[in-house]
Amino acid sequence: MEARDLLLINVVTGLAVIHFLLKTKGTPLEAATWFYAMTWIISLIMLLFMQVYYGQPTPKDVTDYDENLRREHLPWLFGGVAAIVIISSVLVAGFTRSALYVPRPGAVLSTAPLSTAALIDDLLYNFVLVAPAEETMKLMGILALYQKTRNELVSVAVPVGIWASLHGYFAYVGTLMPVLIFSAFLSGLVLYVVMRQTGSLLNAVLTHSIFNSLIVLSSLF
């Protein structure tokens, strides 16, 4: 059954949204949590609308996205993670300086930022909220533009460019901002290639999640 795994991760994301909205209520991270939650919900609604109205995209179009996870996807998954790590290491000074914005509710809200509980919250926030919201949003933008332009390059570059630029708004300031945004843009292209080659949005989500988790874990060393 196609979309089985996609349905499962969206159910888990819904539960995570409830958890983090309650946890961040009245804190500086409440607005960010609402942003990710609404991004995820609106993008899902738009994907459903486009599937009903335009039909399911095929590999010869922009990309299919509801394939279940399979073992043959693993080289693309881990290759995507490695590519983003290389982009971060080459373009950004130091591996711990992320080319992607990595929110840390556990570290921000906990009195013990390096505790196991704070670490689990940070990993969970990125795995089942941030990555699904951002990758679903980009896919929605890509498919919507493709219906208008029928140009894959433009349809991919614009949403990925907007996504990369938002990292400047959220996290990147100072003289390194252009380099950081460019590295995020390249990382976004890698995430699209992973999804394109596997036909699975979940592989892009997992690639994004694993990289963010590496950044979170690197803070322990």
C-alpha positions in Angstrom: 0.0 0.0 0.0 1.6 3.3 -1.1 1.5 6.2 1.4 1.3 3.8 4.3 4.6 5.1 5.8 3.7 8.7 4.9 0.4 8.4 6.7 2.2 6.9 9.8 4.7 9.8 10.0 2.0 12.3 9.7 0.0 10.7 12.6 3.2 10.8 14.7 3.8 14.5 13.6 0.3 15.3 14.8 1.0 13.9 18.2 4.3 15.7 18.4 2.6 19.0 17.5 0.2 18.6 20.5 3.1 17.7 22.8 5.3 20.6 21.8 2.5 23.2 21.7 1.7 22.3 25.3 5.4 22.2 26.3 6.3 25.6 24.7 3.2 27.4 25.7 4.1 30.8 27.2 7.8 30.4 26.3 9.9 32.1 23.6 9.6 28.9 21.4 5.8 28.9 21.3 5.7 31.1 18.1 8.2 28.8 16.4 6.2 25.7 17.3 3.0 27.3 15.9 4.9 28.2 12.8 6.1 24.6 12.1 2.7 23.2 13.1 0.7 25.5 10.7 3.3 25.1 7.9 2.8 21.3 8.2 -1.0 21.5 8.3 -1.4 24.0 5.4 1.1 22.1 3.3 -0.7 18.8 3.8 -4.0 20.3 2.9 -2.5 21.8 -0.3 -0.9 18.5 -1.2 -4.2 16.7 -0.8 -6.0 19.4 -2.9 -3.4 19.2 -5.7 -3.6 15.4 -5.7 -7.4 15.5 -6.1 -7.4 18.3 -8.6 -4.3 17.5 -10.7 -3.8 13.9 -10.0 -0.7 12.1 -8.6 2.6 13.3 -10.1 4.6 10.7 -11.9 8.4 10.3 -12.1 8.5 11.9 -15.5 7.0 15.0 -14.0 8.6 16.6 -11.0 8.6 13.8 -8.5 6.4 11.1 -7.0 6.4 11.4 -3.2 4.3 8.7 -1.5 6.4 5.6 -2.0 6.9 3.5 1.2 10.5 3.2 2.6 12.5 0.4 1.1 16.0 -1.0 1.7 17.1 0.1 -1.8 16.6 3.7 -0.7 19.3 3.5 1.9 22.2 4.5 -0.4 20.3 7.7 -1.3 19.3 8.4 2.3 22.8 8.1 3.7 24.4 9.6 0.6 22.2 12.6 1.1 23.2 13.0 4.7 26.9 12.7 3.7 26.5 15.3 1.0 24.9 17.8 3.4 27.7 17.2 5.9 30.3 17.8 3.2 28.5 21.0 2.2 28.4 22.2 5.8 32.0 21.3 6.4 33.3 22.9 3.1 31.2 26.1 3.1 30.9 26.6 6.9 33.8 26.9 9.3 33.4 23.8 11.6 31.1 20.8 11.5 29.0 22.0 14.5 28.1 25.2 12.6 25.0 24.0 10.9 24.1 24.8 7.3 20.5 24.2 8.4 18.7 26.0 11.2 18.3 23.5 14.0 15.8 24.6 16.7 16.7 23.3 20.3 13.6 23.5 22.6 15.2 21.1 25.1 18.4 23.2 25.4 16.5 26.5 25.5 13.8 25.6 28.0 15.6 23.1 30.2 17.5 24.1 33.3 20.0 21.3 32.3 20.5 21.9 28.5 22.8 18.8 28.2 20.6 16.4 30.1 19.1 13.3 28.5 15.6 14.7 28.7 16.6 17.9 26.9 18.5 16.0 24.3 15.5 13.7 23.6 13.2 16.7 23.2 15.6 18.3 20.7 15.9 15.2 18.7 12.2 14.6 18.7 11.4 18.2 17.8 13.6 17.9 14.7 12.6 14.4 13.7 8.8 14.5 13.9 8.0 18.2 13.6 10.7 20.4 12.0 11.8 18.1 9.2 8.2 16.9 8.2 6.9 20.5 8.2 9.8 22.0 6.1 10.0 19.1 3.6 6.2 19.0 3.1 6.2 22.8 2.6 8.9 22.6 0.0 7.2 19.8 -1.8 3.9 21.6 -1.9 5.6 24.7 -3.4 7.5 22.6 -6.0 4.4 20.8 -7.2 2.3 24.0 -7.2 4.9 25.9 -9.3 5.3 22.9 -11.6 1.6 23.0 -12.5 2.1 26.6 -13.7 5.5 26.5 -15.2 6.1 22.9 -16.3 9.8 23.7 -15.6 11.4 21.5 -13.0 14.5 23.7 -12.5 12.4 26.8 -11.7 9.8 24.8 -9.7 12.6 23.4 -7.5 14.9 26.5 -7.2 12.2 29.0 -6.0 10.8 27.0 -3.0 14.3 25.8 -2.0 15.6 29.4 -2.4 12.8 30.7 -0.1 13.4 27.9 2.4 17.2 28.7 2.4 16.5 32.5 2.8 14.2 31.8 5.8 17.3 30.4 7.6 18.8 33.9 7.4 15.7 35.3 9.0 15.7 32.7 11.8 19.4 32.2 12.5 22.0 33.5 10.2 23.4 37.0 10.9 26.6 38.8 10.2 29.2 38.5 7.5 28.7 34.8 7.0 25.0 35.1 6.2 25.3 34.8 2.3 27.6 31.7 2.7 25.2 30.1 5.2 22.1 30.7 3.0 23.9 29.4 -0.1 25.0 26.3 1.8 21.4 25.8 3.0 20.2 26.2 -0.7 22.6 23.5 -1.8 21.4 21.3 1.0 17.9 21.8 -0.1 18.8 20.7 -3.6 20.3 17.5 -2.1 17.1 16.8 -0.2 15.1 17.2 -3.4 17.4 14.8 -5.3 16.9 12.2 -2.5 13.2 12.6 -2.8 13.3 12.6 -6.6 15.4 9.4 -6.9 13.4 7.4 -4.3 9.9 8.8 -5.0 9.5 9.2 -1.3 9.0 12.4 0.7 9.9 10.4 3.8 13.4 9.9 2.6 13.9 13.6 2.4 12.4 14.0 5.8 14.7 11.3 7.3 17.8 12.8 5.6 16.9 16.2 7.0 16.2 14.7 10.4 19.4 12.7 10.6 21.5 15.7 9.7 19.8 17.9 12.3 20.2 15.2 14.9 24.0 15.0 14.1 24.1 18.7 14.8 22.3 18.3 18.1 24.5 15.4 19.1 27.6 17.2 18.2 26.8 19.8 20.9 27.7 17.1 23.5 31.3 17.0 22.4 
